[in-house]
């Protein structure tokens, strides 16, 4: 099992209280900023909450269910039936390059859907939509019993706009995190037993000191600790 442990210095980002953040990946104010759902009490701690700013993040999603519905309709499946089938698919993997992004989608163990898909067999990619900056295409791979959705980027300088994008505004906490220490693995059984919750931020200095003394965590985590400004975070 992997284990990555970090020590972060926490500070308040340039984002203002109540600000609507449209693009967390491109906005320079979001560099080094972590966003948390406001109800994520299991991952927050007092130090995070002290520096956090409450904002609204506009998140953009591919409407995969609508894509599958439209794809199945090209094979004379009724809209109502295709929509019901689309609800049975789940994402099993994805990949991204600077030219395209793809998602592999698998269906639940449903004999009706399997019969429909087996009737399709392998097909060339069907283009469902082409806009100025992106082409959306779909293919079925019968050997793997999966539908592959591919988004090919024609213009990477502008955000994709089209029928398969949906937006949602979500309340978030924003906080800036600067990595000041890191350790991969190296804990003994005692250290594992002392770790705080997986992917939870911890500002309990006494606990971290105990992990360094008894559990195999580097002493540098305490040497670099700044009271009321640093948090420990681990995931495995």
C-alpha positions as CSV (number, residue, x, y, z in Angstrom):
1,X,0.0,0.0,0.0
2,X,1.3,3.5,-0.9
3,X,1.6,6.3,1.6
4,X,2.3,9.9,0.9
5,X,2.7,12.5,3.7
6,X,2.9,16.2,3.4
7,X,3.4,19.3,5.6
8,X,1.7,22.4,4.2
9,X,1.9,26.0,5.2
10,X,-1.6,27.5,5.1
11,X,-2.5,31.0,4.0
12,X,-5.4,33.0,2.7
13,X,-5.7,33.1,-1.1
14,X,-6.3,36.2,-3.2
15,X,-9.9,35.1,-3.7
16,X,-12.4,37.4,-1.9
17,X,-15.3,36.2,0.3
18,X,-18.3,35.3,-1.9
19,X,-16.4,35.7,-5.2
20,X,-17.6,33.6,-8.1
21,X,-14.6,31.6,-9.5
22,X,-15.2,30.6,-13.1
23,X,-12.1,28.6,-14.0
24,X,-10.0,27.2,-11.1
25,X,-7.6,25.7,-13.6
26,X,-6.8,28.9,-15.5
27,X,-7.3,31.7,-13.0
28,X,-3.9,32.7,-11.7
29,X,-5.4,33.5,-8.3
30,X,-6.2,29.8,-8.0
31,X,-2.6,28.7,-8.3
32,X,-1.7,26.6,-5.2
33,X,-5.2,26.9,-3.9
34,X,-7.2,23.9,-2.6
35,X,-11.0,23.9,-2.7
36,X,-13.2,22.0,-0.3
37,X,-16.9,21.4,-0.1
38,X,-18.3,23.5,2.8
39,X,-19.7,20.3,4.4
40,X,-16.4,18.4,4.2
41,X,-16.0,18.4,8.0
42,X,-14.0,15.2,7.9
43,X,-11.1,16.8,6.0
44,X,-11.0,20.2,7.6
45,X,-9.3,21.4,10.8
46,X,-9.1,24.6,12.8
47,X,-6.1,26.0,10.9
48,X,-7.7,25.4,7.5
49,X,-10.9,27.0,8.6
50,X,-9.0,30.0,10.0
51,X,-7.4,30.9,6.7
52,X,-10.2,29.7,4.4
53,X,-12.4,32.0,2.2
54,X,-15.9,30.9,1.3
55,X,-16.5,31.3,-2.4
56,X,-18.6,30.0,-5.3
57,X,-16.9,27.8,-7.8
58,X,-18.5,27.3,-11.3
59,X,-17.8,23.7,-12.2
60,X,-18.2,22.4,-15.7
61,X,-19.1,18.8,-16.5
62,X,-19.4,16.7,-19.6
63,X,-23.0,15.5,-19.7
64,X,-22.0,11.9,-20.3
65,X,-25.6,10.6,-19.9
66,X,-26.9,12.8,-22.7
67,X,-24.0,11.7,-24.9
68,X,-24.8,8.0,-24.5
69,X,-28.5,8.8,-25.0
70,X,-27.8,10.5,-28.3
71,X,-25.4,7.8,-29.4
72,X,-27.8,5.0,-28.8
73,X,-30.6,6.9,-30.7
74,X,-28.4,6.8,-33.8
75,X,-29.1,3.0,-33.8
76,X,-32.9,3.5,-33.8
77,X,-33.2,3.1,-30.1
78,X,-36.1,5.3,-28.9
79,X,-35.2,8.4,-26.9
80,X,-37.1,7.1,-23.8
81,X,-35.3,3.8,-23.9
82,X,-31.9,5.3,-24.7
83,X,-32.3,7.6,-21.7
84,X,-33.1,4.7,-19.5
85,X,-30.1,2.7,-20.8
86,X,-27.8,5.7,-20.3
87,X,-28.5,5.7,-16.5
88,X,-27.0,2.2,-16.3
89,X,-23.5,3.2,-17.4
90,X,-20.6,4.0,-15.1
91,X,-17.1,5.5,-15.9
92,X,-14.3,3.0,-15.7
93,X,-11.4,5.1,-16.8
94,X,-10.2,8.2,-18.6
95,X,-7.2,9.6,-20.4
96,X,-6.1,13.1,-21.6
97,X,-3.5,14.5,-23.9
98,X,-3.1,18.0,-25.3
99,X,-5.2,17.0,-28.3
100,X,-8.1,14.9,-26.8
101,X,-9.8,13.5,-23.7
102,X,-11.5,10.2,-23.6
103,X,-13.8,8.3,-21.2
104,X,-14.5,4.5,-21.1
105,X,-18.0,3.7,-20.0
106,X,-19.3,0.3,-18.9
107,X,-22.9,-0.8,-18.4
108,X,-24.5,-2.6,-15.4
109,X,-25.3,-6.3,-15.8
110,X,-28.5,-5.6,-17.8
111,X,-29.4,-8.1,-20.5
112,X,-31.5,-5.6,-22.5
113,X,-28.6,-3.2,-22.8
114,X,-26.2,-6.0,-23.6
115,X,-28.5,-7.2,-26.4
116,X,-28.7,-3.7,-27.8
117,X,-25.0,-3.2,-27.7
118,X,-24.3,-6.6,-29.2
119,X,-26.5,-5.6,-32.1
120,X,-24.3,-2.6,-32.6
121,X,-21.0,-4.6,-32.7
122,X,-17.8,-2.6,-33.3
123,X,-18.5,0.7,-35.2
124,X,-16.4,3.5,-36.5
125,X,-16.6,6.6,-34.4
126,X,-19.8,8.5,-34.7
127,X,-19.5,12.3,-34.5
128,X,-22.3,13.7,-32.3
129,X,-21.2,17.4,-32.3
130,X,-18.6,19.7,-33.8
131,X,-18.1,23.2,-32.5
132,X,-15.3,25.7,-33.2
133,X,-13.1,24.3,-30.5
134,X,-14.1,20.7,-30.0
135,X,-15.5,17.5,-31.7
136,X,-17.5,15.0,-29.6
137,X,-17.4,11.4,-31.0
138,X,-18.4,8.0,-29.7
139,X,-17.6,4.4,-30.5
140,X,-18.6,1.0,-29.2
141,X,-15.9,-1.6,-28.6
142,X,-17.6,-5.0,-28.3
143,X,-14.4,-6.9,-27.4
144,X,-14.4,-4.9,-24.1
145,X,-18.1,-4.3,-23.9
146,X,-17.6,-0.6,-23.4
147,X,-18.6,2.8,-25.0
148,X,-15.7,5.2,-25.5
149,X,-16.5,8.9,-25.6
150,X,-13.7,11.1,-27.2
151,X,-13.5,14.9,-27.1
152,X,-11.0,16.2,-29.7
153,X,-9.8,19.7,-29.1
154,X,-9.7,21.8,-32.2
155,X,-8.9,25.1,-30.4
156,X,-7.3,24.8,-26.9
157,X,-7.3,28.6,-26.4
158,X,-11.0,29.0,-25.7
159,X,-13.3,27.0,-23.4
160,X,-15.5,24.4,-25.0
161,X,-19.1,25.5,-25.4
162,X,-21.7,23.0,-26.6
163,X,-24.8,20.9,-25.8
164,X,-22.8,18.4,-23.8
165,X,-21.4,20.8,-21.2
166,X,-23.3,21.6,-18.1
167,X,-22.4,24.0,-15.4
168,X,-23.1,24.0,-11.6
169,X,-22.3,26.6,-9.0
170,X,-21.0,25.1,-5.7
171,X,-20.2,26.7,-2.4
172,X,-16.5,26.0,-1.5
173,X,-13.9,26.9,0.9
174,X,-10.6,28.1,-0.7
175,X,-7.3,28.0,1.1
176,X,-3.7,28.3,-0.2
177,X,-1.4,25.4,0.6
178,X,2.4,25.5,0.2
179,X,4.3,22.2,0.5
180,X,7.2,22.5,2.9
181,X,7.9,18.9,3.7
182,X,7.2,15.5,2.2
183,X,7.8,11.8,3.0
184,X,6.8,8.7,1.1
185,X,6.2,5.6,3.2
186,X,8.7,4.8,5.9
187,X,6.2,4.4,8.8
188,X,6.3,1.4,11.2
189,X,3.1,-0.3,12.6
190,X,2.9,2.3,15.4
191,X,3.1,5.1,12.9
192,X,0.3,3.6,10.8
193,X,-1.8,3.3,13.9
194,X,-1.3,7.0,14.8
195,X,-2.1,8.5,11.4
196,X,-5.0,10.8,11.3
197,X,-7.9,10.1,9.0
198,X,-7.0,9.4,5.4
199,X,-7.0,12.6,3.3
200,X,-7.9,14.6,6.4
201,X,-5.9,17.8,7.4
202,X,-4.4,17.6,10.9
203,X,-3.1,20.5,13.0
204,X,-2.4,18.5,16.1
205,X,1.3,19.1,16.6
206,X,1.5,16.7,19.6
207,X,0.2,13.9,17.4
208,X,2.7,14.6,14.6
209,X,5.5,14.8,17.1
210,X,4.5,11.4,18.5
211,X,4.5,10.0,14.9
212,X,8.1,11.3,14.4
213,X,9.3,9.9,17.7
214,X,7.6,6.5,17.6
215,X,6.2,5.9,14.1
216,X,9.0,6.6,11.6
217,X,8.0,10.1,10.3
218,X,11.0,12.3,9.6
219,X,11.9,14.8,12.4
220,X,11.9,17.5,9.8
221,X,8.1,17.6,10.0
222,X,8.4,19.0,13.5
223,X,11.5,21.1,12.7
224,X,9.5,22.8,9.9
225,X,6.3,23.1,11.9
226,X,4.9,26.6,12.3
227,X,2.3,26.8,15.1
228,X,-1.1,27.9,13.8
229,X,0.1,27.9,10.2
230,X,0.9,24.4,9.2
231,X,-1.1,21.2,8.7
232,X,-0.2,17.6,8.2
233,X,-1.9,15.6,5.4
234,X,-1.5,12.0,4.4
235,X,-3.2,9.7,1.8
236,X,-2.9,6.0,1.1
